[in-house]
Amino acid sequence: MGEFKSIPMQAKLEVLYRIWSGERVTRVAHECGVSRQVIYAWKRRAEGALSRALKEKRRGPRTQDSPQNQETEQRQRRTEEFSHSLEKTQEGKENSYLSRAFNIPQPGDNGKTPERCPACGCEKVYKNGTYIKKNQDNGQGKHNELKRMQVVQRYICAWCKNSLS
């Protein structure tokens, strides 16, 4: 396999000038001792840099009608709509039969989220899924089976990976 050789910037510019002047890439590549693909990569990078450098830009401060501001406003509107619909959905869940039957924990549910890991004391404790816990039968039969189940939030410590409930 061939050895990597560093070609100075000036030599690369001369090669590109010859290519842009109309010489054939194969011939120039053979004379310089590099492959055609390398020359095409140089050409692509140089043309991209030139187009970025020569791109016309508006001078002065950005106005309110700039595309970036319009795009930002659209994103903010979509975010507000999404959060509003999410709030509506959460309200519907709180009032639903299944939510009440399964006792699904809600955010900020009486401080049940542990502040620290009991094993290592780390403060980075994250939610890590849920599991269903069956409560004791209170003698009401099978038709209240849903009321005997409770969804329990599981947590995990970021440091020691200890799982806690």
N, C-alpha and C positions, 0 to 999 in steps of 0.2 A: 504494500500500500504506500502511496506517495506521502511525502512529508508536507506538512502545512507550511506555506511560506507567506509571510506578511508582505503585502503590496502597499507601497506608500500612497497616500491620498493623491499626490500629484500625478502618479502613473495611472491611477484609476480615472482621474479627470481627463487625461490625454486619451485614454481608451474610449471613454464616452464621447469625447469630442470627435474622434475618428468615426465612431458609429453614427453619430448625429450628422456627420458630414456626408454620409452615404456609403462608407466602406462596408464590406460584408462582415458579419459577425464572426463567421467561421475563420476567415483569414486573419482578422485581428486577434482572435482567441489563440490561434496557432502561433502567431508571432510573439504574443505575450506569455505564452505557456500556461494559460488558464483555460478552463472549459467554457463552452458557450453558455451553459446554465449560470455560471458565475457572472458573466458579463450581462446576461439578461436580468439577473437579480440586482446588479449595480444600477442598471438602467431604470428598472422599476422603482428602486428606492430614490434615485436622483430625481426622476420625474415627479414622484409623489412629494418630495421635499420642495421642489420648485413650485408645484401647483399650490402647496400650502403657503409658501412664502409670497407668491404673487397674487394670492386670492384677494379680491377687493373687499375691504372692510369699511363699515360706516365709521366715520369719525365722530367724536363727541360723546356725550352721555347717552346711555340707552333710554329710549322713550318707553312710555307705557304700552305702546302697540307692538313691541318687539316680540318675535315668536317665542322666545324663552319665557317672557312674562305671561303670554297667553297660555302656553303649555302648563306653566306652574299653576295658573288659576284653574285650568281644567282639572288638573290632578287634585287640587284642594277641594273643588266641588265634588269630584267623584269620591274622595275620601270622606267628606261630610255625609254624602248620600249613603255610602256604605256603612258608616258608623251609626247613622240614624236607623237604617234597616236592621242592623245588628242589634241595636237597643230594642227595637220592636220585637225581634225574634227572641231575645232574652226575656222580655216581659211575658211573651207567650209561653215560654218554657217554664217560668216560675209559676204560672197559673195552671199548667197542664196537669192532668191526672197522674201521668207517669212520673213527672218530676216530684210531685208530692208523695207518690207511693214509694219511690225508690230513695227518697231523701237525698237527692243529688246535691252535693256541696256547691255552694255559690261562692264567688270571689269574696274574700273578707268574711268568711263564715265563722263568726264568733272566735276569731283568732286561732283557728285550728292549724294554720300553717306554722310549722316549727321555725323559730328564729335561728336556731343553731342545731348542728348535728350533735346528738348526745354522745356519740363515740369519740369524735375528734375536736368538736367545738367550732368547726368551720361555719361561717355565716352564709355560705353559698349553698342553699338547699333549694332544689328545683322540683317541680311536679314531674312525676314519672308514671303516669297511668292511674288506673283505678281497679278496684276489685269489688266483688259483691259479697257482702257479709250477711249471713242469715241470722236474724234475731231469734230468740226463743219463742216457741209456740205459746200463745196466750189462750189456747183452748177455743178459738173461734172457727176452726175448720179450715178446709183448703181454699175456700173462696176468698180468703184474706191473705193468700200466699204472697201477693205483691207487697203488702204492708209489712210482712215479716222480713223483707230484704232491704238492705241498705247499701248504697254505693259509698265506698270509702276511698278517699284520695290517697295515693301512694306518693312518697317523696324520695329523692335520692340526694346524697351529699356529693358535691362536685369534687371534693378532695379525696375522701376515703372510699367513695362509691357505696357507702352503707345505705341500705334501703330502709326507710322508715314510714310509718303510717300515721 
